[in-house]
Amino acid sequence: MLDEDILLEFDDEAAEFDELEGGAVGDLPMRQINLVADKGQSPVRIDKFLIDHLANTSRNKIQQAADAGNIAVNGKVVKSNYKVKPLDEIVITMNRPEYDSTIVPEDIPLEIVYEDDVLMVVNKPAGLVVHPGCGNSHGTLINAVAWHLKDNPSFDPNDPQVGLVHRIDKNTSGLLVVAKTAYAKAFLGQQFFNKTTQRTYNALVWGVPKETTGTVVGNITRNPRNRLQMCVSPDDTIGKHAVTHYRVLESLCYVSLIECNLETGRTHQIRVHMKHIGHILFNDDVYGGDEILRGTQFNKYSRFVKNCFKTCPRQALHAKTLGFVHPVTKEMMHFDSQLPSDFCALLDAWRNYSSASAAHNG
């Protein structure tokens, strides 16, 4: 039995995530951020350290936090000139930036794969944020959906009981389902929660996995040393259970095209799990894939890889297929999408390189 009054909440692969929630001082919303310095951390002023480790945060805001006594290291308040040492545990409390969370219709191009009275499936391009949030109050996918449905009196983009059922990261492309009714969102949300949806992603990763097929199991939690990252927890009592099945579709010298099937949907799941087994996504700047991780030392190869980074200037990850049971007809629906042009150009470049390398060595 489906309870229409329950709004199911869940993470999805590569979903954007906010800072850790903190308390409040007066009427100001606050955020608390926890960081741990690496073992090999060289001495550096804490204000510079925080600027390097916190996204969308200015030196002025960090200085204000220091002046207010809101930066602590190992439990003691420090000034902005404190020198960070290896394994220092840092806590900074800052004002959470205010932004207007009202979703307004915006005329943004939208690729609609399927649409009926209760749902729509869209193909999101890379670079488009899915939902307004701190730092992204406009120009998102849901603003585009609001524009498309602006003449539908039953769809309110500001009603949390309708809209996006799941999310993918800003720089990940691919398929998403949007619910037009509360019943549709609850019905679809329950499928994601129960892991009965069918989702596959294509990714280009560094290296060639030893096994052509495999399964990665590991709880995913926030990386205590870098708040922009998630990581596989060494303790199975910490984090959220996550399972990714993968198979190698094509090996291209120093990279591989793989297909990932998600059994669960956690923040950055594919990116984290593939890094965990030693195969970081190509050009994933958050997890280190924007460096040359495999290959030769020749300048020609270095230029080739850097050109590949320019060809596909984001992590090479695409939500290719999506399957679910329709909320009304109860029929199984399945959607497939073509790889976007930047991903295709990247694959063509590596295929040409691989062919030329094989011919040269042959």
KETORLO-38391 format. One record per residue (C-alpha): residue in one letter; x, y, z. Coordinates in pm, whole numbers, plus 50000, padded with zeros to 5 digits. Example, Ala and Ser with C-alpha at 12.3 -4.5 7.8 and 13.67 -1.06 7.14 Angstrom:
2
A512304955050780S513674989450714
//
This chain:
362
M500005000050000L501375034049899D501005062150150E500515093449941D501225115550243I504775102750284L507415121850091L510305098250044E513745113750052F516875097449918D520245105749771D521075099049409E524335092849229A526335124949220A523645146149380E524715180549493F525115182649871D525115211550118E527445220150402L526995203150736E524155218850930G525105237651241G523245257051505A522025292851491V523205325151648G520385349751699D518285349951384L521165341751148P521215307150989M524585290951050R526595262650901Q529305242551070I532095227650862N534485201150993L537865194350832V540885172950919A544335182250786D546235155150600K549135136350759G551545153650525Q550095188650569S552835215050558P552515245350792V550175271050638R548025299050777I544575286350859D542845313550657K544735302550344F544065265850428L540335272550455I540205292350130D541835262849951H539405237750105L536075256450106A534165263449790N532465297249735T533985312050052S535945344650054R538925354050268N536785381850417K534165357050542I536865335150693Q538415365450863Q535005374851003A534605339751142A538075341851301D537345376051454A534115362351600G535965333051759N534255308251527I537345289051414A538565261651645V541445237051609N541525206151826G538845221452044K540565255252096V539665288451932V542415301751704K543165333651510S543505335951134N547305334851152Y547355300551319K549565276051127V547755243651041K549605211751140P549175175651026L545935159151145D544595191351299E540835188651353I539305221351236V535775233951297I534555266551143T531105281351199M529925306850945N526775325250845R524915305350585P524475327750281E520875338150232Y519235332349897D515735333449761S514575297449737T511455306049536I511475287049206V510465309548919P509845298348559E512785305548329D512895300447954I515765275547944P516075249147668L514765215647785E515205182147608I512055162347685V512365125247614Y508845116147726E505845133847877D502295125647984D499785139248236V501645127848548L505375127448465M508085137348225V511545123548150V514225148648053N517785145447926K519915169848128P523005184847966A526275186948157G526785220348329L523155224848432V522365224148805V519195204248871H517675224549155P518135259349306G520355260849611C522945282149779G525015297549499N522615285149229S519335303449281H518445305748911G519155289448577T518505253748693L516705224148544I513695228548771N513425265148660A513235251948304V510585226448407A508595254048577W508615273748251H507535243548049L504645236848289K503765273348361D500325269048202N499565237748406P497495250748703S497985218648902F501805220348897D503415242949157P507235241849126N507535253449488D505515224149620P507975197449747Q505415170449678V505955174449303G508985179849082L512305161649062V512195126049191H515985121949191R519045142649104I522325140148920D525375162248955K525785195148770N528535181548545T526905147748486S524595145048186G521635122248137L518115111348221L515935123748505V512255118648585V510005147148701A506655141148872K503735164248796T501525151449078A502075142849445Y500905107149385A503365102549098K506265115849305A505445093549602F504965063149377L508205068949186G510075078549502Q509105045849662Q510685027149369F513965045649416F513785039249789N513105002049734K515855000049470T513494986849202T514325012948938Q516675003948655R519525028448598T522745025348406Y525495050748358N528345051948110A531685064548237L535215067848105V537695058748379W541445059048410G543045024748371V541684990548280P539974970648556K541464935848609E538004920348591T535664928448302T532714927448542G532574934348912T530644947949208V531784975049448V530244974549796G531145001550047N529395026150273I529625061750147T530125091050381R531495126350364N535285128050344P536395143550677R539535157350508N537795173950214R534225185950242L533835186449863Q534295148849848M532515117749962C534485086050039V534115049050120S534075045350496P536525019950647D533905013850917D530744996350795T528745012651074I529405047350931G527855061550616K525175048450383H525215013650231A526055015549860V526394989649582T527604995649226H527804968648957Y530074976048662R531244960148339V533924970848095L532484979847755E535714990247584S539404992147678L541315020547511C544975018547614Y545055038347936V541325043947987S538185022447982L534585028547891I532445011948157E528775007048230C527615011048589N524374997148724L523245013349048E521724990949312T521625020849548G521725058049483R524175077149702T525865110649662H528735107449408Q528335069449425I529945059849095R532695085749130V533535073949482H533275036649416M535405037949103K538065058149284H537925032649566I538975004749327G541655026049162H539835038148850I538995075048891L536625090148637F538365108048352N538565145748410D536805144148747D538355174848908V536845167549251Y538435133149282G541715138649096G540755126148751D541865158448587E545495147348615I547315122548390L546945090948597R547955064848338G550165064348032T553595075347916Q555875104448002F556155116547643N555215152747571K553095141947276Y550965119947504S550665147847760R549385171747492F546925145447372V545455140447720K545235177847784N543355181547456C541005154047575F540375173947894K539405203547676T537225181747453C535175169647750P535695195948022R533905177148302Q533785142448454A533025117248180L529765104148327H526355100748162A523075087248305K522245066647998T519195045748085L516275048448324G513535023348396F510565024648632V506945013848673H504485040448561P502435054448852V499115051948667T499355024848403K501635003048621E503544993948303M507324990948303M508835020148115H512405021047988F514315050247838D517695051947669S519725082447571Q522605088847336L525955099547473P526335137447442S528635152147180D531515160247419F531545124547551C531415110347197A534265132847084L536315121647385L535725084947301D536625090646936A539895106847041W540845077447262R539775052146998N541995069146743Y544885070146989S544365033547078S544235023046711A547365042946628S549175028446928A548224992946832A549394998646473H552675013246593N553344984546832G552214958746583
//
